[in-house]
Each structure stands twice: as C-alpha cells, then as structure tokens.
C-alpha cells in the first residue's frame, strides 16, 4: 500500500468513478490508475469498486469503509508537510481563500493589503464561488479558508468563527419616491409596492429577505436576481427596480447616482470564516483569520479545526 494508491482511490470517487478524469487530475495514465486499484484490491483481498465490465459504478461496502480512512490519512499526510513547512519556510507558501463576490469585492481588499505587506512571499489565491461551492471546496481540500454568510455553519465537518455582522440596505435611484420617506417609515408593505432586484437564492442573506416577505404574507415582485451587488446596482440605476443589497456594498463616491436607505426590516446577518476539521493551516493562514477578525479565538479555532492537536 502506498500514498499514490490512496490518492487514486480518493480521486476516482471525486471524479464520479471516471478513470479518464481521475488519471488526468493526477497527471498519470488511465492504465496506471487501473493497475494501482487492482494491486491494492489484491493486497487487501477485497473488491473496493462495483464494476460493470471495465467501468466502475461505485464503491462496495469495504470500499466505502476504506474511503473515510483514506481521506483522514491523506489529510494527515498534508498536515505533516504543512507542519514541516511552518518551521522551514515560515513566510512562504500558498493560501487559498474561497469566498463570495461581495466579500472579495467590498470587505477583503484592506485585509488582503495588510496580509500581503506582512507576508509578501505568500501566494494568495482568491476563489470566488457560491456559499455551497465554498463549503464543498473546503471539504475537498481545494481551499484553506472559506468566507460566506450561508452554508458554512451547517456542515459538521467545518469549524467556523464569526467575521462580521451586517444588514441589508435598500438601494434606489436618487429621485425614487422611497427617498422622500423617513427610513423608519419604510415597511415591507411599502417596499413590496415596487419591483425588487436582489441576490440570487443562496447568496448574501437572500433567505432572510424571502422569509421576511413570506412571514408578512406579501407577494413581492422580484424582477431580477444576481450573484453580486455590482450587477444589482447597475440595473437599479437603469430604473428596473429597487435593490436590496449587503450594506457594505454601497460606496458614496462610486454609487453617487444611487441612494442607500438603511433599514432593519430584514434583520441581522453574520458572515463566517470557516476551515475544515482536520485541516492544519500554516501559521500565516491563522494570521489571515486574525486580520479578518481580531477578536477571534485562534486557539479555539485550531482546536475545532484539528481536535487531536
């Protein structure tokens, strides 16, 4: 048994049992992948995959039991390398952050700037994705840190700390009727009189928006949804509707043609920072989290992420 065989088992499952895709992901030949699988099955004396001819259809019961062990072994092997790198190359390496457009565009720039000044030799990768995709990237080991409002606290294999709290804002053209009202007088009923442009389902607190209107028994006309605030603001400026966005997504200078209206009608949201349990971050990874959330208990996060440490 060797690590290449274990990587092949994991990658074959990740690629939905497609040996061509698995071999491409591992930069090896399909015949080599097949041989490694067969050699491991012969060594263990059990069949790991359900087969139909030469095709793999899924995992057998022993294969399913083995997969969880393989995942842990490969994570620990990576952790050993990270531990050594932390002593040998303290300020060099790669840090992959998976986050949404809103966080990457409006929240993270000053933090990234500070981080790069402190760790100029660390290659920082910002991967923009949906909250569900961010969770999956963390679980698959494709990202070191995930930042989002949804999904990260509902997955038991992720450990998370709060980043910041925020509210939704109403965005309108400067001469919109809502701008003439006191913000405290703007209710869900008044807002529902206008077409709405807001986030796509699963993004940036959209569930809170939907729930607020549902609880008020209001049939709201959401004429358009988008993945990021920049798109929403563009179409609000064209007069297509009233926007509902994260309050950090409004900039007085850039968005001078629009008006931001503060409101509490959609409640409070929390953006979270998450890591995979069992995934040992390099020291600079925890420094990045500290820059995001200075009050975060890093020792507690390390314990959550790596309980056996």
N, C-alpha and C positions, 0 to 999 in steps of 0.2 A: 504494500500500500504506500502511495506517495501523494504529495500535495497536488501534483498535476491531475491525478485521477480524481481527487476530491473536487478540484476546480471544475473538471469536466462534468461531474455529476451535478453540481450546482448550476453551471451554465446551461446544461441541457434542459433542466427544468425551467430556468428563466426564459429560454428560447422556445418554450412550448413544445419540447421534445423534437425540435427540428435540428438534426445533426449538422446540416449545412450551415445554419445560422450559428450554432454553438461553436463549430470549428472556426468560422470567420471571426467571432468575438474573441476567441482565444488565440488567433493567429497560428492555427495549426491545420492539418489536413483532416478531412472527414474520416478517412480510413484510420488515421491515428486516434481520433476520438473513439471510433467504434472498437478499436483494439484495446484501448485503455479501459473502456467499460467492461468488455469481455474478460480482460485479465483480472479486474477487481472482482467481478462476479465469480470467477473460477477460484480466486484466492479465498473469498468469503464463503463460498459454497452455497450461495443463494442467488436467485434471479432478482435483480433490482428494478427492471423495467418490464412493463407489459408490452408484448410485441405482436405485430401482425405482419408476417413476412420479415422484411428488413426495417420496417417502420416501427418507431417507438410511439406508444399510445398513452403511456402514463407510468406511474410508479406502482410497483407491487407493495404489499404491506411491509415487507422488510425494507424496501426502498424508501418508503415514507418515514419509517423509523430512523433510517440512516441519514436522511436529508437534514433533519434537525441537528444531528451530531456534526455533520459536515459543515453546516453553517457556523456552529459555535467554534469548531476547530479553525476554520479559515479566518474568522473574526479575531480569534486569539493570536493567530499567526501574524495578522496585520498589526495587532496591538503590540506584539513583541518588537516588530520593526519600528513602530512609532516611538516606543519607549527608548530604544537604542538611538533613534534619530534625535530625540529630545536632549540627549546628553552629548551626542556628537555634532549635531547641526541645530543648535538652539533656535536660530532665527532664519532658517532656510526651509523651504518646502512648498507645499501647495495646500490651500484651504478652499474648499468648495462650499459656497453658500447657496442654498436653494430657497428662493423667495418669490413673492408676487411682484407684479409691475409696480404697484403702489409703494411697497416698501423700498424697492430698488430705486425708484424714481424720486420719491419725496422724503424718505426717512433715513436711508442708509448713506447717502453721499458724505455728510460730515463725519460719520463714523468710519467709513472706508478711508477717508482722507487722513484721519488720525492714525488709523491702523497701519496704513502704508508708510507713514512717516516713522512709526515705531518699528515696523518690520519690512523694510524696503526689499529684502531678498525673498519674501514670501509671495508666491504667485497666487493671487486671489481670483477665484472664478465665481462670478455671479450667474447662476442659472435661474431664469425666470420661468415659472410654471404655475399651475393651479394648485390650490391647497392639497387636493387629493394626490396630485402628481408629486408634490413636495414630500408628503408622507411616504409615498412609495419609494422615492429616491433615497430617503433616509434608511428605510428598511432594507433596501437592496445594496446599501453601501455606496451609492453613487453621489452622495452629498455628505458633508461632515456636519453641517448645521442647517436647520430649516427654520424659516421665519414666515409666519402666516397667522391669520385670525381664525380660520376654520381648520378642522381635521386633526391638528397636532395633539390635542389633549384627549382625544377619544381612542387613540391607538395605544394598547397596553405595552407595546414594545418600544415606546418612545418616552423619554423623560423631558419635561418642559419647565421653563420658568417664564414668568410674565415679562414682557418687553415694555409696553406702554398701554395706557388706556386712551380711548378716543371715542368721539361721537360722529354721527353723520351730520353733514351740513346740507342745506338746500342751496342750489346754485341757479340763478336766473339771469336773464339779460338785465341791464341796468334799469330799463324803464318798465319792467314787469309789474303788474298790479300787486303782487305779493310784497314788493319792496316798499310799498306805501303803508304796510301794516306794521304794527309793533310785533317783533318776533314772538313774544309771549302769546299773541292772539292768533298765531298761525297753528291751526289744529290739523289733525289728519283729515277731517272732513273738508276743510278749505283746500288742503293740498290735493285731495282726490278730485277736485274740480278741474284739474289741469292734467294734460298728458305728462307721463313721467319717463325720464331716461335715467337708468341706474345700472348697477353692476349685474353681470351675468350670474345665474344661480351658482352658489358655492363660493363666490368671491366676496371679500371685503364686507362681511356682515349682511349680505343680501337676505339671509334667512331672518334677521331681525326686522328688516323692512317688510318682508312678506307677512311675518307674524303680526306686526303692529296693525297692518291694514285688515288682516283676517280677524283679529280679535275685535276690531271696531266694526266688523261686518260691512266693510266698504269694498265696492267693486272698482278697483283702481285700473286706469288705462296705462299700462306700461308699454309705450310705443316702441321702445328700443332698449336693449341691454348690451353692455360691452364689458370687456375684460379689464379695462383700465380707465382711470379718471380723465386722462387727456382726451380720449375719444368721446367720453360723455360730455365734457365741456365744449368740445368742438361743435357738437350737434345742438347743445343748448344755445350756443352763440348764434346758430342759424335759425333759432326760434322754433325748433321742433318740439320742445317740451321743457319741463322743469327738471333739473338734475338733482340727484341725491348721491353725494359722494362722501368719502372719508374727509373729515375736516382739515387734515394736513395737506390735502391735495389742492388747496386754493392758495394762490400766490398773488398778493396785491398788485405787483408790477406786471407780471406776465398775464394775469387774468383781469386786466383793467376794464375790459368790455363787459365783464360779468359782475354780479353781485353775490356775495356769500351771506347767507342768513343762518345764524346759529339757532339750533333747536335741540330740545331734549326729548322729542316725541318718539324717537327710535331707541332710546336707552343707551347704555354704555357698552362698549365693545373692548375686548382685550386682544392685543396681538402677542403671540407667544414665540419663544425661542425654544427649539427642540433638538435633541440629539437621540441617536439610537442607543438603547440599553445594550451594554456590552461593547460599545464602540469607544475606544480610548482616544480622545482628542490629543493632538500635540499641544504643548503649552501655549502657543500663540492662538490656538483655537479658543481656549478659555479666556485669553486676553481679549479676543474679539467680543466674546459674550459680555465681559466686564465693561467694555466700552459702550455696548448697547444698553446694558442695564447695570449701572454701578452698584445698585443695592442688591443684586443677585447674589445668593449664597453659592459661590462656586464650589465649595467643598461639598455642599449638599447635592449640587448638580453632578459632580463627579461620582458621588455615591449612588445617585439614581442611575446614571449612565453606565456605571461599572460597579455593581453592588459587591463584587468579590474583591475589589481593590483594597 
